[in-house]
Amino acid sequence: MSEPAAEPPADAAIAYLTALQGRLAADGCTVIPTRWNGRQVVTGFRADRKARWFGTKAELSVFAAAVPVIDAAVLAEFTEWSMRYAKSLRGGIPGARNAALVLPALVSARVRPEAARWAAQDARLLDATLIGRPLAVETAPDAVRTTMYRGRTAWGGMFTGHVLEKAALYFP
């Protein structure tokens, strides 16, 4: 008897996004569907306030979409779109006891090395009010590989632990 055929790469990415949507909802995120360049995007939002942040509210936005191949250009484009989208949804006065953190993730069976290097290189800033940590998620047949910048940032550094904890929860 033969073994079942392996799941096609596109199906693996869609299955990953479906599971991500469940992880976001289970963690208390508001999850809504969005579209980018004709593609379905899993979008999750949450806000947290902790005493150790001196009462500052950390707003976290997660955006994830499946693409056939992740290269540096498409990851940069998606990151910019995600950060601008998150900025358009922000309430209150930017920077006034609010920090905005964005996790833009592209999911594919094929991640080009330059895309992984770009994601791991550094966090991205938008107008000094949003910090983005792009992710390249490779749904390989043998394992899922997630690449992102895990270091500290000059602005918003006290939220590094929080955003990395959430990234590990959402993108295992």
Biotite code that builds the C-alpha atoms (Angstrom):
import biotite.structure as struc

atoms = struc.array([
    struc.Atom([0.000, 0.000, 0.000], chain_id="A", res_id=1, res_name="MET", atom_name="CA", element="C"),
    struc.Atom([1.396, 3.386, -0.944], chain_id="A", res_id=2, res_name="SER", atom_name="CA", element="C"),
    struc.Atom([1.658, 6.335, 1.382], chain_id="A", res_id=3, res_name="GLU", atom_name="CA", element="C"),
    struc.Atom([-0.598, 9.342, 0.752], chain_id="A", res_id=4, res_name="PRO", atom_name="CA", element="C"),
    struc.Atom([0.855, 12.067, -1.421], chain_id="A", res_id=5, res_name="ALA", atom_name="CA", element="C"),
    struc.Atom([2.490, 14.954, 0.385], chain_id="A", res_id=6, res_name="ALA", atom_name="CA", element="C"),
    struc.Atom([0.411, 18.072, 0.776], chain_id="A", res_id=7, res_name="GLU", atom_name="CA", element="C"),
    struc.Atom([1.071, 20.509, -2.091], chain_id="A", res_id=8, res_name="PRO", atom_name="CA", element="C"),
    struc.Atom([3.067, 23.590, -1.027], chain_id="A", res_id=9, res_name="PRO", atom_name="CA", element="C"),
    struc.Atom([0.170, 25.987, -1.602], chain_id="A", res_id=10, res_name="ALA", atom_name="CA", element="C"),
    struc.Atom([-2.063, 23.830, 0.576], chain_id="A", res_id=11, res_name="ASP", atom_name="CA", element="C"),
    struc.Atom([0.596, 23.750, 3.306], chain_id="A", res_id=12, res_name="ALA", atom_name="CA", element="C"),
    struc.Atom([0.723, 27.564, 3.343], chain_id="A", res_id=13, res_name="ALA", atom_name="CA", element="C"),
    struc.Atom([-3.083, 27.816, 3.487], chain_id="A", res_id=14, res_name="ILE", atom_name="CA", element="C"),
    struc.Atom([-3.184, 25.239, 6.300], chain_id="A", res_id=15, res_name="ALA", atom_name="CA", element="C"),
    struc.Atom([-0.545, 27.271, 8.171], chain_id="A", res_id=16, res_name="TYR", atom_name="CA", element="C"),
    struc.Atom([-2.627, 30.460, 7.800], chain_id="A", res_id=17, res_name="LEU", atom_name="CA", element="C"),
    struc.Atom([-5.741, 28.654, 9.028], chain_id="A", res_id=18, res_name="THR", atom_name="CA", element="C"),
    struc.Atom([-3.856, 27.445, 12.099], chain_id="A", res_id=19, res_name="ALA", atom_name="CA", element="C"),
    struc.Atom([-2.428, 30.957, 12.611], chain_id="A", res_id=20, res_name="LEU", atom_name="CA", element="C"),
    struc.Atom([-5.930, 32.398, 12.592], chain_id="A", res_id=21, res_name="GLN", atom_name="CA", element="C"),
    struc.Atom([-6.858, 29.946, 15.361], chain_id="A", res_id=22, res_name="GLY", atom_name="CA", element="C"),
    struc.Atom([-3.763, 30.849, 17.419], chain_id="A", res_id=23, res_name="ARG", atom_name="CA", element="C"),
    struc.Atom([-4.530, 34.571, 17.106], chain_id="A", res_id=24, res_name="LEU", atom_name="CA", element="C"),
    struc.Atom([-8.152, 34.081, 18.200], chain_id="A", res_id=25, res_name="ALA", atom_name="CA", element="C"),
    struc.Atom([-7.128, 31.801, 21.093], chain_id="A", res_id=26, res_name="ALA", atom_name="CA", element="C"),
    struc.Atom([-4.768, 34.532, 22.354], chain_id="A", res_id=27, res_name="ASP", atom_name="CA", element="C"),
    struc.Atom([-7.557, 37.117, 22.393], chain_id="A", res_id=28, res_name="GLY", atom_name="CA", element="C"),
    struc.Atom([-6.795, 38.916, 19.140], chain_id="A", res_id=29, res_name="CYS", atom_name="CA", element="C"),
    struc.Atom([-9.544, 40.467, 17.083], chain_id="A", res_id=30, res_name="THR", atom_name="CA", element="C"),
    struc.Atom([-9.223, 38.555, 13.802], chain_id="A", res_id=31, res_name="VAL", atom_name="CA", element="C"),
    struc.Atom([-10.587, 39.971, 10.563], chain_id="A", res_id=32, res_name="ILE", atom_name="CA", element="C"),
    struc.Atom([-10.032, 39.100, 6.911], chain_id="A", res_id=33, res_name="PRO", atom_name="CA", element="C"),
    struc.Atom([-8.265, 41.647, 4.736], chain_id="A", res_id=34, res_name="THR", atom_name="CA", element="C"),
    struc.Atom([-6.946, 41.648, 1.169], chain_id="A", res_id=35, res_name="ARG", atom_name="CA", element="C"),
    struc.Atom([-3.565, 42.643, -0.251], chain_id="A", res_id=36, res_name="TRP", atom_name="CA", element="C"),
    struc.Atom([-2.834, 42.516, -3.976], chain_id="A", res_id=37, res_name="ASN", atom_name="CA", element="C"),
    struc.Atom([-5.818, 40.217, -4.469], chain_id="A", res_id=38, res_name="GLY", atom_name="CA", element="C"),
    struc.Atom([-4.644, 37.797, -1.778], chain_id="A", res_id=39, res_name="ARG", atom_name="CA", element="C"),
    struc.Atom([-6.452, 36.883, 1.411], chain_id="A", res_id=40, res_name="GLN", atom_name="CA", element="C"),
    struc.Atom([-4.642, 38.188, 4.511], chain_id="A", res_id=41, res_name="VAL", atom_name="CA", element="C"),
    struc.Atom([-5.117, 36.861, 8.029], chain_id="A", res_id=42, res_name="VAL", atom_name="CA", element="C"),
    struc.Atom([-5.165, 39.941, 10.241], chain_id="A", res_id=43, res_name="THR", atom_name="CA", element="C"),
    struc.Atom([-5.114, 40.030, 14.023], chain_id="A", res_id=44, res_name="GLY", atom_name="CA", element="C"),
    struc.Atom([-5.084, 42.945, 16.473], chain_id="A", res_id=45, res_name="PHE", atom_name="CA", element="C"),
    struc.Atom([-4.597, 43.177, 20.233], chain_id="A", res_id=46, res_name="ARG", atom_name="CA", element="C"),
    struc.Atom([-3.579, 45.782, 22.795], chain_id="A", res_id=47, res_name="ALA", atom_name="CA", element="C"),
    struc.Atom([-1.789, 45.175, 26.084], chain_id="A", res_id=48, res_name="ASP", atom_name="CA", element="C"),
    struc.Atom([-0.859, 47.453, 28.976], chain_id="A", res_id=49, res_name="ARG", atom_name="CA", element="C"),
    struc.Atom([1.611, 46.419, 31.665], chain_id="A", res_id=50, res_name="LYS", atom_name="CA", element="C"),
    struc.Atom([2.916, 48.182, 34.746], chain_id="A", res_id=51, res_name="ALA", atom_name="CA", element="C"),
    struc.Atom([6.535, 47.554, 33.733], chain_id="A", res_id=52, res_name="ARG", atom_name="CA", element="C"),
    struc.Atom([5.831, 49.591, 30.575], chain_id="A", res_id=53, res_name="TRP", atom_name="CA", element="C"),
    struc.Atom([4.858, 52.539, 32.802], chain_id="A", res_id=54, res_name="PHE", atom_name="CA", element="C"),
    struc.Atom([1.244, 52.356, 31.649], chain_id="A", res_id=55, res_name="GLY", atom_name="CA", element="C"),
    struc.Atom([2.072, 52.478, 27.945], chain_id="A", res_id=56, res_name="THR", atom_name="CA", element="C"),
    struc.Atom([-0.287, 50.545, 25.715], chain_id="A", res_id=57, res_name="LYS", atom_name="CA", element="C"),
    struc.Atom([1.336, 48.199, 23.193], chain_id="A", res_id=58, res_name="ALA", atom_name="CA", element="C"),
    struc.Atom([-0.830, 47.720, 20.111], chain_id="A", res_id=59, res_name="GLU", atom_name="CA", element="C"),
    struc.Atom([0.133, 44.606, 18.154], chain_id="A", res_id=60, res_name="LEU", atom_name="CA", element="C"),
    struc.Atom([-0.999, 44.022, 14.572], chain_id="A", res_id=61, res_name="SER", atom_name="CA", element="C"),
    struc.Atom([-0.360, 40.737, 12.769], chain_id="A", res_id=62, res_name="VAL", atom_name="CA", element="C"),
    struc.Atom([-0.698, 40.375, 8.999], chain_id="A", res_id=63, res_name="PHE", atom_name="CA", element="C"),
    struc.Atom([-0.042, 37.101, 7.155], chain_id="A", res_id=64, res_name="ALA", atom_name="CA", element="C"),
    struc.Atom([-0.563, 36.011, 3.553], chain_id="A", res_id=65, res_name="ALA", atom_name="CA", element="C"),
    struc.Atom([0.450, 33.074, 1.382], chain_id="A", res_id=66, res_name="ALA", atom_name="CA", element="C"),
    struc.Atom([2.481, 33.707, -1.773], chain_id="A", res_id=67, res_name="VAL", atom_name="CA", element="C"),
    struc.Atom([4.051, 31.286, -4.282], chain_id="A", res_id=68, res_name="PRO", atom_name="CA", element="C"),
    struc.Atom([7.618, 32.482, -3.568], chain_id="A", res_id=69, res_name="VAL", atom_name="CA", element="C"),
    struc.Atom([8.955, 34.893, -0.961], chain_id="A", res_id=70, res_name="ILE", atom_name="CA", element="C"),
    struc.Atom([11.677, 37.181, -2.254], chain_id="A", res_id=71, res_name="ASP", atom_name="CA", element="C"),
    struc.Atom([13.061, 40.338, -0.651], chain_id="A", res_id=72, res_name="ALA", atom_name="CA", element="C"),
    struc.Atom([11.045, 42.683, -2.879], chain_id="A", res_id=73, res_name="ALA", atom_name="CA", element="C"),
    struc.Atom([7.644, 41.110, -2.157], chain_id="A", res_id=74, res_name="VAL", atom_name="CA", element="C"),
    struc.Atom([8.436, 40.864, 1.573], chain_id="A", res_id=75, res_name="LEU", atom_name="CA", element="C"),
    struc.Atom([9.422, 44.551, 1.633], chain_id="A", res_id=76, res_name="ALA", atom_name="CA", element="C"),
    struc.Atom([6.245, 45.497, -0.246], chain_id="A", res_id=77, res_name="GLU", atom_name="CA", element="C"),
    struc.Atom([4.056, 43.478, 2.125], chain_id="A", res_id=78, res_name="PHE", atom_name="CA", element="C"),
    struc.Atom([5.854, 44.910, 5.156], chain_id="A", res_id=79, res_name="THR", atom_name="CA", element="C"),
    struc.Atom([5.298, 48.476, 3.977], chain_id="A", res_id=80, res_name="GLU", atom_name="CA", element="C"),
    struc.Atom([1.624, 47.783, 3.197], chain_id="A", res_id=81, res_name="TRP", atom_name="CA", element="C"),
    struc.Atom([1.114, 46.132, 6.621], chain_id="A", res_id=82, res_name="SER", atom_name="CA", element="C"),
    struc.Atom([2.724, 48.988, 8.506], chain_id="A", res_id=83, res_name="MET", atom_name="CA", element="C"),
    struc.Atom([0.704, 51.628, 6.653], chain_id="A", res_id=84, res_name="ARG", atom_name="CA", element="C"),
    struc.Atom([-2.495, 49.624, 7.193], chain_id="A", res_id=85, res_name="TYR", atom_name="CA", element="C"),
    struc.Atom([-1.743, 49.311, 10.928], chain_id="A", res_id=86, res_name="ALA", atom_name="CA", element="C"),
    struc.Atom([-1.002, 53.037, 11.108], chain_id="A", res_id=87, res_name="LYS", atom_name="CA", element="C"),
    struc.Atom([-4.356, 53.853, 9.487], chain_id="A", res_id=88, res_name="SER", atom_name="CA", element="C"),
    struc.Atom([-6.177, 51.884, 12.202], chain_id="A", res_id=89, res_name="LEU", atom_name="CA", element="C"),
    struc.Atom([-4.453, 53.451, 15.197], chain_id="A", res_id=90, res_name="ARG", atom_name="CA", element="C"),
    struc.Atom([-6.490, 55.464, 17.614], chain_id="A", res_id=91, res_name="GLY", atom_name="CA", element="C"),
    struc.Atom([-5.316, 58.239, 19.869], chain_id="A", res_id=92, res_name="GLY", atom_name="CA", element="C"),
    struc.Atom([-2.212, 60.341, 19.578], chain_id="A", res_id=93, res_name="ILE", atom_name="CA", element="C"),
    struc.Atom([0.766, 58.406, 18.147], chain_id="A", res_id=94, res_name="PRO", atom_name="CA", element="C"),
    struc.Atom([3.559, 58.149, 20.656], chain_id="A", res_id=95, res_name="GLY", atom_name="CA", element="C"),
    struc.Atom([1.387, 59.379, 23.539], chain_id="A", res_id=96, res_name="ALA", atom_name="CA", element="C"),
    struc.Atom([1.679, 56.377, 25.838], chain_id="A", res_id=97, res_name="ARG", atom_name="CA", element="C"),
    struc.Atom([1.038, 54.078, 22.887], chain_id="A", res_id=98, res_name="ASN", atom_name="CA", element="C"),
    struc.Atom([3.467, 51.837, 21.021], chain_id="A", res_id=99, res_name="ALA", atom_name="CA", element="C"),
    struc.Atom([2.558, 50.135, 17.758], chain_id="A", res_id=100, res_name="ALA", atom_name="CA", element="C"),
    struc.Atom([4.184, 46.849, 16.838], chain_id="A", res_id=101, res_name="LEU", atom_name="CA", element="C"),
    struc.Atom([3.573, 45.067, 13.532], chain_id="A", res_id=102, res_name="VAL", atom_name="CA", element="C"),
    struc.Atom([4.308, 41.465, 12.558], chain_id="A", res_id=103, res_name="LEU", atom_name="CA", element="C"),
    struc.Atom([3.964, 41.212, 8.746], chain_id="A", res_id=104, res_name="PRO", atom_name="CA", element="C"),
    struc.Atom([4.446, 37.588, 7.649], chain_id="A", res_id=105, res_name="ALA", atom_name="CA", element="C"),
    struc.Atom([4.538, 35.967, 4.248], chain_id="A", res_id=106, res_name="LEU", atom_name="CA", element="C"),
    struc.Atom([4.104, 32.195, 4.069], chain_id="A", res_id=107, res_name="VAL", atom_name="CA", element="C"),
    struc.Atom([5.337, 29.976, 1.251], chain_id="A", res_id=108, res_name="SER", atom_name="CA", element="C"),
    struc.Atom([6.972, 26.655, 0.464], chain_id="A", res_id=109, res_name="ALA", atom_name="CA", element="C"),
    struc.Atom([9.778, 28.637, -1.186], chain_id="A", res_id=110, res_name="ARG", atom_name="CA", element="C"),
    struc.Atom([11.723, 31.385, 0.588], chain_id="A", res_id=111, res_name="VAL", atom_name="CA", element="C"),
    struc.Atom([14.647, 32.855, -1.301], chain_id="A", res_id=112, res_name="ARG", atom_name="CA", element="C"),
    struc.Atom([17.808, 33.351, 0.792], chain_id="A", res_id=113, res_name="PRO", atom_name="CA", element="C"),
    struc.Atom([17.821, 37.141, 0.254], chain_id="A", res_id=114, res_name="GLU", atom_name="CA", element="C"),
    struc.Atom([14.288, 37.330, 1.689], chain_id="A", res_id=115, res_name="ALA", atom_name="CA", element="C"),
    struc.Atom([15.324, 35.425, 4.810], chain_id="A", res_id=116, res_name="ALA", atom_name="CA", element="C"),
    struc.Atom([18.368, 37.703, 5.201], chain_id="A", res_id=117, res_name="ARG", atom_name="CA", element="C"),
    struc.Atom([16.172, 40.803, 4.749], chain_id="A", res_id=118, res_name="TRP", atom_name="CA", element="C"),
    struc.Atom([13.702, 39.599, 7.411], chain_id="A", res_id=119, res_name="ALA", atom_name="CA", element="C"),
    struc.Atom([16.486, 38.789, 9.894], chain_id="A", res_id=120, res_name="ALA", atom_name="CA", element="C"),
    struc.Atom([18.431, 41.994, 9.240], chain_id="A", res_id=121, res_name="GLN", atom_name="CA", element="C"),
    struc.Atom([16.654, 44.489, 11.505], chain_id="A", res_id=122, res_name="ASP", atom_name="CA", element="C"),
    struc.Atom([13.289, 45.810, 12.644], chain_id="A", res_id=123, res_name="ALA", atom_name="CA", element="C"),
    struc.Atom([11.668, 48.409, 10.358], chain_id="A", res_id=124, res_name="ARG", atom_name="CA", element="C"),
    struc.Atom([10.357, 51.798, 11.478], chain_id="A", res_id=125, res_name="LEU", atom_name="CA", element="C"),
    struc.Atom([7.560, 53.842, 9.953], chain_id="A", res_id=126, res_name="LEU", atom_name="CA", element="C"),
    struc.Atom([7.481, 57.529, 10.893], chain_id="A", res_id=127, res_name="ASP", atom_name="CA", element="C"),
    struc.Atom([9.089, 56.653, 14.257], chain_id="A", res_id=128, res_name="ALA", atom_name="CA", element="C"),
    struc.Atom([5.648, 55.518, 15.469], chain_id="A", res_id=129, res_name="THR", atom_name="CA", element="C"),
    struc.Atom([5.517, 51.892, 14.324], chain_id="A", res_id=130, res_name="LEU", atom_name="CA", element="C"),
    struc.Atom([8.002, 49.058, 14.661], chain_id="A", res_id=131, res_name="ILE", atom_name="CA", element="C"),
    struc.Atom([7.688, 46.222, 12.165], chain_id="A", res_id=132, res_name="GLY", atom_name="CA", element="C"),
    struc.Atom([9.373, 42.841, 12.421], chain_id="A", res_id=133, res_name="ARG", atom_name="CA", element="C"),
    struc.Atom([8.822, 41.101, 9.076], chain_id="A", res_id=134, res_name="PRO", atom_name="CA", element="C"),
    struc.Atom([8.694, 37.317, 8.990], chain_id="A", res_id=135, res_name="LEU", atom_name="CA", element="C"),
    struc.Atom([9.417, 34.852, 6.208], chain_id="A", res_id=136, res_name="ALA", atom_name="CA", element="C"),
    struc.Atom([7.688, 31.556, 6.983], chain_id="A", res_id=137, res_name="VAL", atom_name="CA", element="C"),
    struc.Atom([8.771, 28.557, 4.917], chain_id="A", res_id=138, res_name="GLU", atom_name="CA", element="C"),
    struc.Atom([6.340, 25.644, 4.979], chain_id="A", res_id=139, res_name="THR", atom_name="CA", element="C"),
    struc.Atom([8.861, 22.993, 3.929], chain_id="A", res_id=140, res_name="ALA", atom_name="CA", element="C"),
    struc.Atom([7.743, 19.355, 3.789], chain_id="A", res_id=141, res_name="PRO", atom_name="CA", element="C"),
    struc.Atom([9.955, 18.388, 6.733], chain_id="A", res_id=142, res_name="ASP", atom_name="CA", element="C"),
    struc.Atom([9.482, 21.449, 8.971], chain_id="A", res_id=143, res_name="ALA", atom_name="CA", element="C"),
    struc.Atom([8.306, 25.030, 9.206], chain_id="A", res_id=144, res_name="VAL", atom_name="CA", element="C"),
    struc.Atom([11.131, 27.595, 9.288], chain_id="A", res_id=145, res_name="ARG", atom_name="CA", element="C"),
    struc.Atom([10.443, 31.115, 10.507], chain_id="A", res_id=146, res_name="THR", atom_name="CA", element="C"),
    struc.Atom([12.934, 33.927, 9.980], chain_id="A", res_id=147, res_name="THR", atom_name="CA", element="C"),
    struc.Atom([12.663, 37.318, 11.693], chain_id="A", res_id=148, res_name="MET", atom_name="CA", element="C"),
    struc.Atom([14.779, 39.906, 13.508], chain_id="A", res_id=149, res_name="TYR", atom_name="CA", element="C"),
    struc.Atom([14.991, 38.917, 17.172], chain_id="A", res_id=150, res_name="ARG", atom_name="CA", element="C"),
    struc.Atom([17.247, 41.693, 18.459], chain_id="A", res_id=151, res_name="GLY", atom_name="CA", element="C"),
    struc.Atom([16.451, 44.871, 20.345], chain_id="A", res_id=152, res_name="ARG", atom_name="CA", element="C"),
    struc.Atom([15.490, 48.182, 18.799], chain_id="A", res_id=153, res_name="THR", atom_name="CA", element="C"),
    struc.Atom([16.525, 51.700, 19.785], chain_id="A", res_id=154, res_name="ALA", atom_name="CA", element="C"),
    struc.Atom([12.916, 52.924, 19.874], chain_id="A", res_id=155, res_name="TRP", atom_name="CA", element="C"),
    struc.Atom([10.404, 50.702, 21.647], chain_id="A", res_id=156, res_name="GLY", atom_name="CA", element="C"),
    struc.Atom([13.065, 48.435, 23.111], chain_id="A", res_id=157, res_name="GLY", atom_name="CA", element="C"),
    struc.Atom([11.096, 47.736, 26.284], chain_id="A", res_id=158, res_name="MET", atom_name="CA", element="C"),
    struc.Atom([8.497, 45.898, 24.156], chain_id="A", res_id=159, res_name="PHE", atom_name="CA", element="C"),
    struc.Atom([11.034, 43.504, 22.591], chain_id="A", res_id=160, res_name="THR", atom_name="CA", element="C"),
    struc.Atom([10.270, 40.635, 24.949], chain_id="A", res_id=161, res_name="GLY", atom_name="CA", element="C"),
    struc.Atom([6.531, 41.044, 24.465], chain_id="A", res_id=162, res_name="HIS", atom_name="CA", element="C"),
    struc.Atom([6.628, 41.091, 20.666], chain_id="A", res_id=163, res_name="VAL", atom_name="CA", element="C"),
    struc.Atom([9.052, 38.154, 20.497], chain_id="A", res_id=164, res_name="LEU", atom_name="CA", element="C"),
    struc.Atom([6.855, 36.169, 22.899], chain_id="A", res_id=165, res_name="GLU", atom_name="CA", element="C"),
    struc.Atom([3.796, 36.826, 20.731], chain_id="A", res_id=166, res_name="LYS", atom_name="CA", element="C"),
    struc.Atom([5.718, 36.033, 17.532], chain_id="A", res_id=167, res_name="ALA", atom_name="CA", element="C"),
    struc.Atom([6.797, 32.671, 18.997], chain_id="A", res_id=168, res_name="ALA", atom_name="CA", element="C"),
    struc.Atom([3.205, 31.921, 19.985], chain_id="A", res_id=169, res_name="LEU", atom_name="CA", element="C"),
    struc.Atom([1.705, 32.860, 16.624], chain_id="A", res_id=170, res_name="TYR", atom_name="CA", element="C"),
    struc.Atom([4.496, 31.620, 14.326], chain_id="A", res_id=171, res_name="PHE", atom_name="CA", element="C"),
    struc.Atom([5.872, 28.422, 15.888], chain_id="A", res_id=172, res_name="PRO", atom_name="CA", element="C"),
])
